[in-house]
């Protein structure tokens, strides 16, 4: 059996499991509720303060970024809690023994699990992300200049955390692996803030620490990309006489496009972490 | 050991597995002939499940080599021809039995056109046809083990590896499994049976290997075992000379009022009785005995324990009495 076929079998199995265990429906149901609330809340904001200039645009964008952060958090947690029990516990409870005795390699099981969960997370991020941007645009008239990458950055962030939690799952108990992944996510977020402080005060130590943290776990790079894509362009704000202070870079709710280096690094990081996870799983005694 | 003209289904040479400083398999050398039901026996910690995992490619040996179905350990193509019921059986609880079987049809790369027939046959064989569309999380442990057997049987494998296949089954289920194994032997499937239930192994296996501390300490066929017959005599007033007379017919041992003579042919028993009576012995009962696998197992492990320091594995040699020899064992294999 070719590897591709095997990976697709496990990916389909994972997708069916997500649907059967009602994870997908829970996410979709909650998203519908959140979107309805978003429509109501942003309509009220627009009633009180119609978006007529850059100041109002900045205000609405900040609420939108907060909303995106909530989705980012939900995606990150979903990725971690779906991936943490995906490999290790299934070895321990014997579920994978019968599967791995078939003509299928361990790496195919790992990649199939990753692919199945990735489809769910990316699909959810894109669906919920574009719906939210669209609903806010309809309710307030505010649409960022280039909002289209924002849901993709959120999806990328979820993929980074999915990969991390899945790698932990090959060797560490699901609760411990999940907890470590969540803490790592929080630390990366904080490191982004510290890196921003380094930028604002031109402090090399903090700036370097932020960069190293981003290299180790690039989730915050992608989050900042999403936040940047949902904020009005600097030029638009300046044309309306609005300037953001340098200290604005402190804020974990501000950002800018990650640029080609960091996007490439995210891809390298995901591929490299999957390679390490494969090695760990291959060496594991079943 | 190997059937003439056919390569063995499993062949291992000094297969060794270490987990850190713990030696799980010290050097397993054995051959499982094609088309036989092979019992793999041993006390807890003897390395049986480790050996099974090595044979299936689920674990890698530290040293030694082996071939399964003519291929090296872990060969992906060979695994298409192997069915496996793990000791720790568990299947996706959110799936129905039919879906689990379909998943394994796909994993085993069976032609999609065969799935319906394969799944129906497996469900019928293991007695789950009525519950085929229920989620397996609603199944009892015994039903899950039946499902596991059905999964292992998909695609008519050339080698079926069963690790404690009846551990969760009731007596009816165990009888069913014996029937299934018998049918598999008839169609030429090699069955590798790892079980603690010696009576069960004795009933279904053609050949057994007894392992202890990671090595095969004995290998024998059931035909050889069945030839190890004897006679038990409840006798009184027999002096030392009388016992010497009995010893001419075969190895003897005394257990209370019972005198056992091993290896004596049926035709020689009247002559033995006549001689003992002539020597003044009063014969109260004469009962044929035969060695059970359990006795062989216990005596081998007892001897091994006497030779080695592993006190954990020590078991007393079983006394063979006619009552034990004649008793019909219960479902747990206890006489």
Boltz contact constraints between the chains, C-beta under 6 A:
constraints:
  - contact:
      token1: [A, 1]
      token2: [B, 109]
      max_distance: 6.0
  - contact:
      token1: [A, 9]
      token2: [B, 106]
      max_distance: 6.0
  - contact:
      token1: [A, 20]
      token2: [B, 94]
      max_distance: 6.0
  - contact:
      token1: [A, 21]
      token2: [B, 94]
      max_distance: 6.0
  - contact:
      token1: [A, 93]
      token2: [B, 90]
      max_distance: 6.0
  - contact:
      token1: [A, 94]
      token2: [B, 86]
      max_distance: 6.0
  - contact:
      token1: [A, 94]
      token2: [B, 88]
      max_distance: 6.0
  - contact:
      token1: [A, 94]
      token2: [B, 90]
      max_distance: 6.0
  - contact:
      token1: [A, 95]
      token2: [B, 90]
      max_distance: 6.0
  - contact:
      token1: [A, 97]
      token2: [B, 86]
      max_distance: 6.0
  - contact:
      token1: [A, 98]
      token2: [B, 86]
      max_distance: 6.0
  - contact:
      token1: [A, 100]
      token2: [B, 58]
      max_distance: 6.0
  - contact:
      token1: [A, 101]
      token2: [B, 56]
      max_distance: 6.0
  - contact:
      token1: [A, 101]
      token2: [B, 84]
      max_distance: 6.0
  - contact:
      token1: [A, 102]
      token2: [B, 107]
      max_distance: 6.0
  - contact:
      token1: [A, 102]
      token2: [B, 108]
      max_distance: 6.0
  - contact:
      token1: [A, 103]
      token2: [B, 76]
      max_distance: 6.0
  - contact:
      token1: [A, 103]
      token2: [B, 79]
      max_distance: 6.0
  - contact:
      token1: [A, 103]
      token2: [B, 80]
      max_distance: 6.0
  - contact:
      token1: [A, 104]
      token2: [B, 107]
      max_distance: 6.0
  - contact:
      token1: [A, 285]
      token2: [B, 59]
      max_distance: 6.0
  - contact:
      token1: [A, 286]
      token2: [B, 58]
      max_distance: 6.0
  - contact:
      token1: [A, 286]
      token2: [B, 59]
      max_distance: 6.0
